[in-house]
Amino acid sequence: LLAGRFRVEVEWTDFSSVTRDALVSSASTSDTALFYWTNAVNLELLIKGIDACSFNNKFWIYFAAATNVGYRVTVTDTHAGGEPKVYTNPVGTVPQATTDISAFDCP
């Protein structure tokens, strides 16, 4: 995300408790990434990063999923380092959209 500033990794867990890596579909902007589980035309999760440094000195992370399988989204700041942000949703739960407006500090 954001021209390589952030690395996003997504794992999903099915109802048989099998965990796999999500796959990245192409997106039309470096601000956004789309993920799918098994079929490239069946998108499951959209995530985007927003550079809000001029607003609140933070990078924002927004995402939403169209699934009720479990997932784990890990976002890592590749420039500043530090602990990644990890967001999870348990199997069988309809997820809420995530709007983390204080995800990462600006440089």
N, C-alpha and C positions, 0 to 999 in steps of 0.2 A: 504494500500500500504506500501511497504518497512517494512514488518514484523510488521505491526500495528502502525507504526509511523504516518501514515496519514489515516484519515477516509474520505471516498468518499460517497457522497449522490447525487443521480440523480433523478430529477423529470422531467416528460415529459408532454407536453400539446398538445392535438389533435386539429383537425380543428373545433371541436365543443366547444373549449375552456374548455375542461375537463382536469384537471391536476391530474396525478397519480404518485406514486413512481415507479421508475424503479426497476427491480429485478436483482440480481447478479447471473451470471452464473459462473461455476467453471473456474479457470484459472490454468495454470501449474506452475506459479511462484508467489511469494509474491510481485513482482514488478509490476504486471499487474492485472487489473480487467476488466471483460467483463460484459456488462449490456444488458438486453432485456426488451421490453415493455410488451408484452402479450404472447409470445411464446418462450420457452426456446431454441428452435433451430433456432430462427431468431434473431441473435445478432444485436444490434443497435449501441453500443458505446464501444470502447476500450480505456482504460486509463492506463497510466503507470507513475510511479515515478522513478526518477533517482537520486541517491546519487552522486552529483558532488561536494561534499565538498572539495575534493583535487584539483579540477579544478578552480572553481570560488566562493567557500564557499557558495554554494546554493544547494537546492534541486530543481530539475526540474520536471515540470508536463507536460506531453504530452498526448493529446487525439484526437481522430477522431470519427466522427459519420457518419453512413450511413443511413441518414433519412432527411426529411425536416419538421418533426414536431418540435415544440418548445421544448427546454429543458433548464434546469438549473443544472449545476454541481457545487457542493460545496465540497471543499477540506479543511479539518481541520487538523492542526498539533496537534496531541494528546499529544505530549511531551512538546513542548514549549508554547502551548496555543496561544493566540493572535487572531486577526481577521482571519476568514477563507477566502480563495480565492473563488470567485464566478464567474463562466463563464456562459454566456447565449447565446441562439440562438432563435430568434423569429420564430413563426409558419410560415411555407411557405418559409423559407429561407434555401437554401443549405449551410450548414456550411463549414467553412474552418477548417483545422486541427489547433489545438492549440499547440504551442511550447513555453511554459513559462519557460525560462531558468533562471529566477530570482524569482521563485514562493515563496520560503521560505528560510530563513537564516539557516545556519548550527549552531549547538550548539557551 
